[in-house]
Every structure is written in C-alpha cells, then in structure tokens.
Amino acid sequence: MGSDKWLANVYSVQKDVVGIVLPLKTENLSRFIEQIQWMKFYGKSIFLAIILVWYMMSFFPEVGAQENPQTVTSEPTLRLEDLEQKALQNNPTLVQAEAVIRVAEGRRIQAGLYPNPVMGYRGEQLSLRAPSKTSEHMFFLEQRIITAGKLRKGRNVFAQEKAQAQAEAEAQKLRVLSTVRLLYYEALGAQQLIELHNQLVKIAREAVDISEQLFNVGQADQPDVLEAQIEAQRAELGFRIAENDRERIWQQLAAAVGDPSLKPTRLVGNLEEEIPMLNREEILAALLRESPEIKKAQARVEQARADLERARAEPTPDLLVRGAFGYNFEPLEALGGPTRLEGAIEVGVRVPLFNRNQGNVAAARAEVDRAEQEVKRLELALRANLALAFTRYLNALSMVQRYQKDILPPAQKAYELYLTRFREMAVAYPQVLIAQRTLFQVRVEYVRALVDLWQNVIQLRGLLLAGGLNAPDMSPTGGEIQTGETPGSSPGMPSPRIHEVQEQR
C-alpha cells in the first residue's frame, strides 16, 4: 500500500471516527464498537484502537485530582463547636452532675443547722377526786446546746463532699466533650470514607462497562470482565458498609449531644489540618495537675480528715437545758396555802464514761489513711494509663507520617505509571485496576489512621476521660442528714431527754 493511499485511508477513517466519537456517550458505546467491527482494512483498525484507548482514558480520573464527591448533605453543615454546645445544653449527665452538687450543698446546710427546741406540757399528781388540790401543770422548753464546734465541723465534712461533687461535675463535662470530639472525628473520617467509596463505585462501574466493550472487540478476556464485575460488587458492598458505619456513628453522636433527632449532616473539618505534636512530659504534668479525678480524691482526703475531727469532737457532751413554767395546786404548809405559779430549770450533760466514740474515731482515722493512699494509687494509675495512651498516639502519628511520606506517594505514582503505560497499550487493563484498588485501599487506611490519631489526641487532651453517657460517679455518702450528723460516722449519742431523766429519777 502506497503512502498516498494509506493517508487517504486514514483521512477516511478520521471522517468516520469523528462522526462516531463526537456524540460518544456510554450508552452508545456499543454502536461505536459495532461500527469498528465493520471496518475491514488494517489502517482503520489501528487508528480506531488508538481512539478507543483515548476514550477509555477519559473514564479514569487524573491521579491526585479530586472529583466532586457525593456529599452526605450539602446544607446545613455542622462544626465541632456546634456539637459541643449542643452537648453542654442537652446531655442529661451534666444535669445529673449539677444535681449532685445541689444535693451536697443541701446536706452541708442541713448538717450545720441548730437542733430545734422541744416544747411541751407536763402534768403530775393528777387526781380525779380533787384535781385542784394536788395536780401540777407545767409547760416546758428544752434545748440541746451543741458544743465543741460540732456544727461547724459537720459543715466542713459536707463541704468537702460538695467539693467532690464539683470535681465530678468537671470530670463529667470533660467526659461529655471528649466523647463528642471522639465521635466528631470518627464521623468526619466516615464522611471522607463515604466519598472515597463513592468514587470507587463510580470507577468500578465504568470499569465494568469498559471491560465488556473491550471483550466485545476482542481486546479483553472473559476473566478480565469477571474481575471487573467482582471489583464493582466489592466496591458497592464497601460503600454500603461505609454508609451503615456512618449511620451508627451519627446515632452515637446524637446520643452524646443529647439530641436523638440529630441526622447525618455534612461536617466542617479537615483531618489533615494541623496534626498536633504532643509532648509526653507536658501531658503528664497537666494530667497530674488538672485531673478532676485527682481533685476528687484530694477532696475525699479532706473530707476524711474533717470527719475525723468531727468524730474526735463527738465525746464532748452537749448541754441539755430545760426550763419549765406552770401552776402547782399542791398545798405547801410552809407557804401557808396552795402554791400558785412556779418555774423550774434543768441543765444536764451526758457523761462520756464508756462511749467516747472510740470506734468511730478509729474508723475515721483509717479512712484518712485509705483516702491518702487512694490519691497515690490514682496518680500511679493515671501514669500507667498515660503510658498506654501516649504509645497509641505515637503509633498513630508514626502511621500517619509513614503513609504521608512512604506509602501514599508510591501508591499514587504506581497508579500513574500503570495508567500511562496503559494509554501506551503497554500493560493490560487489570494491572491498572489492581493499582487503582491498591491506591484506594491506601487512601482508606490513611483516613482511618488520621481518625485514630485524632482520637488519641482527644483522649490525651481530655485527661484520659471518656464515657459521656455514663452517670456521674458520685452518690451521697448517707441518707437523710439529721442535725449534727456527719457522713461515715454514727449519728452521735442520742440526745437525752430531761423528762426521761426525771422519770428515772
């Protein structure tokens, strides 16, 4: 074939192909292939093969370029600050924590109240025969006078209980915020994974179409078509799993913020932005200095010491004072006739002869020792937990850095090379498909590593607190508080009643 004739044939083929390719879409690709099969001479086949490769390349996204991903919802968007604010307003555990503070304050007030006086009537030598000659009718007022500062010491005990409740409320707030932040980054990662899976599904579906068309023109084998179909099925399955996982995360997030009606919404954020670099010693110092759990344990020590002081004051007897005023009909000869108005006053104390509150003092002293050791135990436990959490952070950081420097770039470059060589018809399409799948898997692993890194950072910055839906770990140390009572000790010696003493007398 002469060169002039070959050029004429090429020109003819160009005219045919331009007429086919310009309106070319996926749905009429079959018509395009059928027309190719009707071209008999060799020059046309070569030229059409080149055009076909060019067309197939248009299905593949440029490496590194980001397509417009399918988003969860375009509007409205939520920021982390919005979710935190919702949680602070709606999470019921925060209300519970505040209620515990009010309970402690009420108990502190109650423990410092002075006991009420006893007012009553007393009648003696009552006689039905002559009630006006022998009976005595008295109105009395009895008051217990608290000594040795027991009320003040009792208030101190419950003031430390309140301090514990405040520390627990602070801890609960951190737990809620940490939980919301953990779920926010998990949801942000799920959002990016959805976008990646969505891209993969689109590519896999297009790959199936291309493989089938290549198989029709004899440029691909049936295993290649089957492989593309399997990859498409796997991609759709992965997309469905990613959607379910996102739904699960949002349900947990809605519960953490206390708003069950919260629906999946597009989140504002970037997992790769300002990856934090933490210092272990600084985190440890902040943990030992600011941990609400340590503050709570220290308040428990102060409460135990206040309880011991209160128990030591208990043997000091309170004064029991009683005044009476009444009318005595009993005739007294010394006064020359029946007695009229008369009064009486009584003062007594309970003598701590046998019960000096020894047992309660010993128990309170032991409680002080236990509480002091609890602070040390907690500090050691936090150090151990920090060592584990910081190791996880370092591992996650190393993984992210390794992906950024050593894994993602080669995977991307390998895909680029296979894509280029495929355009040059130097490799088969399955090799491009494998490189593409590897790049996608690496990107998924990278997103998961970023989520893991951020969650470890949140835990470290949140003083290792989590569990925003757990009830605050605080309960009153006793039931209803009586005047002068302290938690953890006996209510004290029962106040003797003067009239009881009188009856015994």
MARKEBA-635668 format. One line per 5 residues: number of its first residue (from 1); their letters; for each residue x, y negated, z of C-alpha. Coordinates in steps of 0.02 Angstrom, whole numbers, plus 50000, padded with zeros to 5 digits. Example, Ala and Ser with C-alpha at 12.3 -4.5 7.8 and 13.67 -1.06 7.14 Angstrom:
// residues 2
1	as	50615/50225/50390  50684/50053/50357;
END
This chain:
// residues 505
1	mgsdk	50000/50000/50000  50072/49834/49946  50093/49690/50064  49965/49583/49971  49838/49721/49978;
6	wlanv	49872/49752/50164  49848/49567/50202  49688/49567/50103  49626/49714/50204  49674/49628/50367;
11	ysvqk	49582/49472/50314  49430/49579/50275  49440/49663/50443  49455/49495/50528  49294/49440/50449;
16	dvvgi	49207/49600/50506  49276/49591/50683  49240/49407/50708  49062/49441/50663  49056/49576/50794;
21	vlplk	49163/49508/50935  49097/49332/50947  48924/49385/51011  49002/49530/51101  48925/49574/51268;
26	tenls	48925/49729/51375  48755/49787/51312  48803/49781/51129  48974/49856/51152  48905/50020/51085;
31	rfieq	48857/49937/50923  49033/49866/50915  49110/50039/50939  48994/50117/50811  49048/49990/50684;
36	iqwmk	49228/50030/50724  49198/50213/50685  49136/50166/50514  49297/50078/50469  49395/50207/50374;
41	fygks	49558/50136/50323  49708/50136/50439  49746/49948/50446  49574/49911/50507  49588/50039/50647;
46	iflai	49749/49963/50713  49680/49789/50710  49518/49841/50792  49613/49935/50927  49705/49775/50969;
51	ilvwy	49543/49680/50976  49467/49815/51085  49612/49805/51208  49592/49617/51214  49409/49639/51250;
56	mmsff	49442/49762/51391  49566/49643/51469  49427/49517/51489  49344/49635/51614  49490/49629/51735;
61	pevga	49512/49482/51850  49675/49393/51848  49785/49461/51984  49785/49348/52135  49644/49243/52066;
66	qenpq	49488/49240/52172  49322/49265/52088  49171/49179/52157  49124/49308/52288  48949/49354/52331;
71	tvtse	48922/49270/52498  48808/49326/52637  48710/49166/52627  48767/49000/52561  48670/48899/52690;
76	ptlrl	48670/48869/52831  48845/48901/52896  48898/48930/53074  49058/48880/53161  49135/48964/53311;
81	edleq	49093/48811/53415  48909/48829/53368  48906/49009/53428  48997/48964/53589  48872/48827/53625;
86	kalqn	48727/48945/53595  48803/49073/53714  48829/48945/53851  48647/48895/53836  48564/49065/53816;
91	nptlv	48670/49203/53889  48574/49267/54042  48729/49323/54137  48782/49142/54155  48615/49101/54235;
96	qaeav	48640/49251/54349  48811/49189/54399  48740/49018/54441  48603/49102/54542  48732/49197/54643;
101	irvae	48814/49030/54686  48647/48964/54747  48621/49121/54849  48790/49097/54933  48753/48914/54966;
106	grriq	48587/48959/55043  48669/49087/55155  48801/48960/55205  48667/48836/55255  48568/48967/55348;
111	aglyp	48719/49029/55445  48752/48853/55512  48578/48814/55571  48548/48797/55755  48432/48928/55830;
116	npvmg	48256/48875/55860  48195/48847/56039  48068/48963/56118  47913/48881/56187  47780/48973/56286;
121	yrgeq	47667/48994/56432  47695/49096/56589  47564/49140/56718  47598/49225/56884  47499/49288/57031;
126	lslra	47341/49281/56933  47190/49338/57034  47013/49356/56975  46944/49333/57151  47024/49168/57185;
131	pskts	47113/49106/57031  47126/48932/57102  47217/48984/57262  47363/49096/57209  47397/49075/57021;
136	ehmff	47543/48986/56942  47533/48918/56764  47693/48864/56682  47742/48802/56510  47923/48835/56471;
141	leqri	48050/48787/56338  48200/48899/56306  48352/48853/56202  48507/48951/56159  48660/48838/56151;
146	itagk	48792/48905/56033  48969/48889/56099  49147/48911/56034  49103/48835/55865  49016/48992/55806;
151	lrkgr	48902/48897/55687  49047/48809/55604  49144/48969/55591  48993/49057/55520  48976/48922/55387;
156	nvfaq	49159/48946/55344  49128/49130/55312  48988/49097/55190  49080/48950/55112  49212/49075/55057;
161	ekaqa	49076/49187/54992  49019/49039/54888  49198/49013/54828  49198/49193/54769  49034/49166/54679;
166	qaeae	49106/49011/54593  49260/49110/54539  49148/49247/54474  49044/49120/54378  49203/49051/54300;
171	aqklr	49256/49228/54255  49086/49265/54181  49095/49110/54073  49264/49166/54006  49194/49341/53977;
176	vlstv	49049/49270/53876  49160/49154/53774  49289/49290/53743  49154/49411/53687  49080/49284/53568;
181	rllyy	49252/49244/53498  49296/49427/53477  49134/49458/53383  49155/49298/53282  49322/49355/53212;
186	ealga	49254/49529/53184  49106/49454/53090  49224/49341/52993  49326/49493/52944  49168/49587/52896;
191	qqlie	49118/49440/52789  49282/49449/52693  49270/49638/52678  49097/49619/52604  49169/49502/52473;
196	lhnql	49311/49622/52434  49194/49771/52420  49078/49669/52312  49220/49629/52193  49272/49810/52190;
201	vkiar	49096/49868/52149  49086/49748/52002  49255/49803/51937  49214/49987/51961  49050/49971/51866;
206	eavdi	49136/49881/51723  49272/50014/51726  49140/50149/51702  49071/50057/51552  49243/50036/51477;
211	seqlf	49290/50217/51507  49132/50278/51425  49161/50168/51274  49341/50223/51262  49284/50403/51272;
216	nvgqa	49162/50372/51130  49301/50310/51016  49421/50446/51071  49536/50332/51168  49498/50413/51336;
221	dqpdv	49467/50589/51400  49318/50650/51497  49419/50664/51660  49454/50479/51643  49268/50443/51632;
226	leaqi	49231/50555/51779  49368/50472/51880  49296/50301/51844  49122/50360/51891  49186/50432/52055;
231	eaqra	49276/50270/52093  49116/50173/52060  49018/50285/52177  49151/50266/52312  49152/50079/52289;
236	elgfr	48963/50068/52309  48971/50180/52462  49107/50071/52537  49004/49916/52503  48852/49993/52589;
241	iaend	48956/50043/52740  49030/49868/52749  48855/49794/52745  48797/49909/52885  48951/49865/52986;
246	reriw	48918/49680/52963  48738/49705/53020  48799/49795/53176  48921/49656/53217  48789/49522/53196;
251	qqlaa	48669/49614/53309  48803/49621/53442  48844/49439/53412  48660/49390/53427  48651/49482/53593;
256	avgdp	48808/49399/53657  48744/49224/53619  48575/49268/53694  48479/49239/53533  48408/49402/53463;
261	slkpt	48334/49308/53315  48506/49260/53251  48529/49326/53073  48687/49356/52972  48745/49187/52913;
266	rlvgn	48898/49131/52821  49034/49089/52947  49156/48947/52933  49334/49003/52964  49493/49074/52892;
271	leeei	49580/49223/52967  49747/49171/52894  49743/48994/52958  49868/48952/53096  49909/49127/53153;
276	pmlnr	49957/49100/53336  50127/49143/53404  50112/49182/53589  50245/49187/53723  50231/49328/53848;
281	eeila	50302/49234/53998  50186/49087/53968  50036/49202/53955  50087/49292/54114  50109/49129/54211;
286	allre	49940/49067/54152  49860/49232/54195  49926/49235/54374  49887/49050/54397  49715/49037/54319;
291	speik	49638/49209/54326  49465/49196/54405  49485/49372/54468  49636/49321/54572  49545/49166/54633;
296	kaqar	49402/49276/54685  49518/49395/54776  49603/49249/54864  49433/49182/54918  49395/49355/54985;
301	veqar	49552/49344/55091  49496/49176/55160  49325/49248/55195  49401/49395/55288  49506/49276/55392;
306	adler	49355/49168/55430  49259/49323/55476  49399/49374/55595  49396/49203/55675  49209/49215/55694;
311	araep	49222/49389/55771  49351/49328/55896  49235/49188/55950  49090/49306/55975  49134/49360/56155;
316	tpdll	49122/49181/56214  48946/49182/56286  48814/49062/56230  48718/48961/56358  48538/49007/56385;
321	vrgaf	48442/48860/56455  48261/48864/56503  48152/48727/56576  47977/48752/56641  47840/48638/56699;
326	gynfe	47670/48689/56769  47541/48696/56904  47553/48807/57058  47396/48843/57157  47485/48944/57290;
331	pleal	47467/48856/57457  47629/48815/57541  47614/48780/57725  47774/48682/57732  47699/48556/57615;
336	ggptr	47534/48553/57711  47424/48616/57571  47419/48690/57394  47561/48644/57280  47518/48543/57130;
341	legai	47637/48505/56987  47809/48586/56991  47954/48615/56874  48098/48737/56855  48260/48750/56759;
346	evgvr	48365/48904/56725  48536/48923/56649  48618/49089/56608  48755/49172/56508  48785/49349/56452;
351	vplfn	48943/49410/56536  49059/49497/56410  49109/49629/56532  49101/49786/56425  49067/49724/56250;
356	rnqgn	49196/49595/56198  49165/49628/56014  49324/49731/56006  49263/49842/55866  49210/49700/55754;
361	vaaar	49374/49608/55784  49473/49763/55738  49367/49790/55583  49386/49608/55531  49574/49617/55555;
366	aevdr	49582/49772/55447  49477/49685/55316  49603/49543/55310  49742/49669/55276  49638/49753/55142;
371	aeqev	49595/49588/55058  49777/49531/55057  49832/49693/54979  49692/49678/54852  49769/49516/54789;
376	krlel	49936/49602/54765  49854/49752/54683  49759/49640/54565  49916/49544/54515  50005/49708/54476;
381	alran	49854/49772/54380  49849/49612/54277  50034/49628/54239  50007/49806/54181  49855/49758/54076;
386	lalaf	49951/49612/54003  50094/49726/53953  49972/49836/53857  49877/49690/53780  50035/49598/53730;
391	tryln	50105/49754/53650  49947/49771/53547  49965/49588/53499  50145/49612/53444  50098/49766/53344;
396	alsmv	49955/49674/53260  50068/49525/53224  50202/49637/53151  50072/49723/53044  50005/49559/52977;
401	qryqk	50179/49493/52940  50228/49655/52857  50075/49652/52748  50106/49470/52702  50290/49495/52657;
406	dilpp	50317/49677/52610  50154/49760/52563  50034/49640/52481  50159/49563/52357  50222/49732/52289;
411	aqkay	50045/49798/52276  49994/49643/52183  50148/49649/52072  50120/49833/52033  49944/49794/51979;
416	elylt	50007/49651/51871  50136/49763/51788  50013/49902/51753  49891/49776/51686  50021/49701/51572;
421	rfrem	50079/49869/51510  49901/49923/51483  49875/49770/51374  50026/49826/51278  49946/50000/51268;
426	avayp	50098/50072/51358  50002/50154/51500  49834/50238/51517  49686/50156/51597  49682/50275/51750;
431	qvlia	49851/50208/51804  49780/50033/51804  49633/50097/51901  49746/50178/52032  49848/50018/52051;
436	qrtlf	49690/49918/52066  49621/50033/52200  49786/50026/52296  49783/49836/52291  49605/49834/52354;
441	qvrve	49645/49954/52497  49794/49850/52547  49687/49694/52550  49558/49782/52659  49692/49842/52778;
446	yvral	49763/49667/52783  49595/49591/52830  49574/49721/52966  49748/49685/53032  49705/49499/53039;
451	vdlwq	49546/49536/53136  49643/49646/53256  49774/49510/53279  49646/49377/53318  49553/49489/53438;
456	nviql	49713/49523/53534  49749/49337/53538  49574/49304/53605  49597/49432/53742  49763/49358/53795;
461	rglll	49699/49180/53792  49540/49236/53880  49640/49301/54029  49601/49482/53981  49416/49457/54019;
466	aggln	49279/49530/53912  49105/49602/53930  48994/49452/53906  48836/49552/53937  48892/49638/54096;
471	apdms	48808/49575/54253  48917/49463/54361  49016/49566/54483  48951/49481/54637  48819/49528/54764;
476	ptgge	48781/49456/54935  48877/49543/55073  48722/49566/55178  48536/49546/55180  48441/49405/55258;
481	iqtge	48550/49295/55366  48499/49255/55542  48563/49104/55635  48739/49130/55697  48761/49290/55596;
486	tpgss	48915/49325/55491  48932/49448/55348  49026/49607/55383  49004/49596/55569  48866/49636/55688;
491	pgmps	48737/49502/55715  48813/49473/55883  48748/49510/56052  48561/49488/56059  48513/49332/56149;
496	prihe	48444/49372/56318  48279/49301/56362  48265/49217/56528  48095/49285/56560  48163/49460/56535;
501	vqeqr	48294/49423/56666  48161/49360/56779  48060/49518/56757  48210/49623/56801  48239/49514/56949;
END
